[in-house]
Amino acid sequence: MRRCASGWRGCWAEGHALSANVALKAAGETLGYPELAQLLRRRGVAAGGLHREQMKELFRRMVFNILMDNIDDHEKNHALLMTDSGEYELSPAFDVLPSGQALGYQQMRVGAQAADATLDNALSECAQFGLKRAEAQEQVKDVCALVDGWRVHFDQAGVRPGDIQSLAQQIDRAFLLDQRQAESARHGVVGGAA
């Protein structure tokens, strides 16, 4: 695959892309994160283990979407870029925003409990992402730490204080904050911003 002027592989203007919706339906799969991970395992770029790294990245994105209350994570907001050899690469993330709807479920299947937006559900099928339980828990811990810093990041990005307070009502609501704090406690980390 060629490089774009911006430098990243898989440029939309120069390569072929397909939504997870199209890719999963064409493969006869359920519309879910684990199924998309398995599609990357089967059809992803094997050279250098890129498909394994991208399966892990997809797991991290799923956990991030759960913790940031991004429920607009439907199969059309995930894309695969096709290389010249017909292999898939996970596109850069896009349309990732807190929804503020507090529904408690994602748009795609997360794990054994369907689309329930819980870390336990995300961990329930971690093997589908090529991760052992301990590896998946480490990824969850890292994403929790990242999300705990959301206020600082938003402030540095110029988000107005009033908007941060409004977002805090969703991102730091009990259902999500409790999950982050439980994960921090499990690892002996002081965290879980409030």
JOJO-V377249 format. One record per pair of residues at least 24 apart in sequence whose ideal C-beta (glycine too) atoms are under 10 Angstrom apart, sorted by the first residue. I is the first residue (numbers start at 1). J is the second residue. If there is no record, write none. Layout:
I;J  I;J
This chain:
1;45  1;81  1;82  1;83  1;84  1;85  1;87  1;89  2;83  2;84  8;81  8;91  8;92  9;45  9;81  9;83  9;89  10;79  10;80  10;81  10;82  10;83  10;88  10;89  10;90  10;91  10;92  11;81  12;79  12;81  12;91  12;92  14;81  15;81  15;82  15;83  15;84  15;89  15;91  16;80  16;81  16;82  16;83  16;84  16;86  17;79  17;80  17;81  17;82  17;88  17;89  17;91  18;79  18;80  18;81  18;82  18;88  18;91  19;74  19;75  19;76  19;77  19;78  19;79  19;80  19;91  20;58  20;73  20;74  20;75  20;76  20;77  20;78  20;79  20;80  20;90  20;91  20;108  21;74  21;75  21;76  21;77  21;78  21;79  21;108  22;75  22;76  22;79  22;80  23;75  23;78  23;79  23;80  23;82  23;88  24;75  24;78  24;80  24;108  25;75  29;109  30;108  30;109  30;114  31;74  31;75  31;76  31;78  31;107  31;108  31;109  31;115  32;62  32;75  32;106  32;107  32;108  32;109  32;110  32;111  32;114  32;115  32;125  32;128  33;58  33;59  33;61  33;62  33;63  33;65  33;73  33;75  33;78  33;106  33;108  33;109  33;110  33;111  33;115  33;122  33;125  33;128  33;129  34;58  34;59  34;62  34;108  34;109  34;110  34;111  34;112  34;122  34;124  34;125  34;126  34;127  34;128  34;129  35;75  35;108  35;109  35;125  35;128  36;62  36;75  36;78  36;80  36;88  36;90  36;108  36;109  36;128  36;129  37;62  37;90  37;125  37;126  37;127  37;128  37;129  37;130  37;131  38;125  38;128  38;129  38;130  39;80  39;88  40;80  40;87  40;88  40;89  40;90  40;129  40;130  41;128  41;129  41;130  42;87  42;88  43;80  43;82  43;86  43;87  43;88  44;80  44;83  44;87  44;88  44;89  44;90  45;81  45;83  45;85  45;87  45;88  45;89  45;90  46;87  47;83  47;85  47;87  49;130  50;83  50;87  50;89  50;90  51;87  51;88  51;89  51;90  51;130  52;129  52;130  52;131  53;90  53;130  54;80  54;88  54;89  54;90  54;91  54;129  54;130  55;90  55;128  55;129  55;130  55;131  56;126  56;129  56;130  56;131  56;135  56;136  56;139  57;90  57;93  57;129  57;139  58;90  58;93  58;128  58;129  58;130  59;122  59;123  59;125  59;126  59;128  59;129  59;130  59;131  59;135  59;136  59;139  59;140  59;143  60;93  60;122  60;129  60;136  60;139  60;140  60;142  60;143  60;146  61;90  61;93  61;96  61;143  62;106  62;108  62;110  62;111  62;117  62;121  62;122  62;129  62;139  62;143  63;110  63;119  63;122  63;123  63;136  63;139  63;140  63;141  63;142  63;143  63;144  63;146  63;147  63;179  63;183  64;93  64;96  64;143  64;144  64;146  64;147  65;93  65;96  65;97  65;98  65;99  65;106  65;107  65;108  65;110  65;117  65;122  65;143  66;104  66;105  66;106  66;110  66;116  66;117  66;118  66;119  66;121  66;122  66;140  66;143  66;147  66;176  66;179  67;98  67;117  67;119  67;122  67;140  67;143  67;144  67;146  67;147  67;148  67;150  67;171  67;176  67;177  67;179  67;180  67;183  68;96  68;97  68;98  68;99  68;143  68;146  68;147  68;150  68;167  68;170  68;171  68;176  69;97  69;98  69;99  69;100  69;101  69;102  69;103  69;104  69;106  69;117  69;167  69;170  69;171  69;172  69;173  69;175  69;176  70;95  70;96  70;97  70;98  70;99  70;106  70;107  70;117  70;171  71;97  71;98  71;99  71;100  71;101  71;102  71;103  71;104  71;105  71;106  71;107  71;115  71;117  72;96  72;97  72;98  72;99  72;101  72;106  72;107  73;99  73;106  73;107  73;108  73;110  73;115  73;117  74;106  74;107  74;108  75;107  75;108  75;109  76;107  77;107  77;108  78;107  78;108  97;167  98;150  98;154  98;166  98;167  98;168  98;170  98;171  98;176  99;170  100;166  100;167  100;169  100;170  100;171  100;173  101;170  102;169  102;170  102;173  102;175  102;176  104;175  104;176  117;175  117;176  117;179  118;175  118;176  118;179  119;143  119;144  119;176  119;179  119;180  119;182  119;183  119;186  120;179  120;182  122;179  137;183  137;186  137;187  138;187  140;179  140;180  140;183  140;186  140;187  141;180  141;183  141;184  141;186  141;187  141;189  141;191  142;187  143;180  143;183  144;179  144;180  144;181  144;182  144;183  144;184  144;186  144;187  144;189  144;191  144;192  145;180  145;183  145;184  145;187  145;189  145;191  145;192  147;171  147;172  147;176  147;177  147;179  147;180  147;183  147;191  147;192  147;193  148;172  148;177  148;180  148;181  148;183  148;184  148;189  148;190  148;191  148;192  148;193  148;194  149;191  149;193  150;193  151;193  151;194  152;193  168;193  168;194
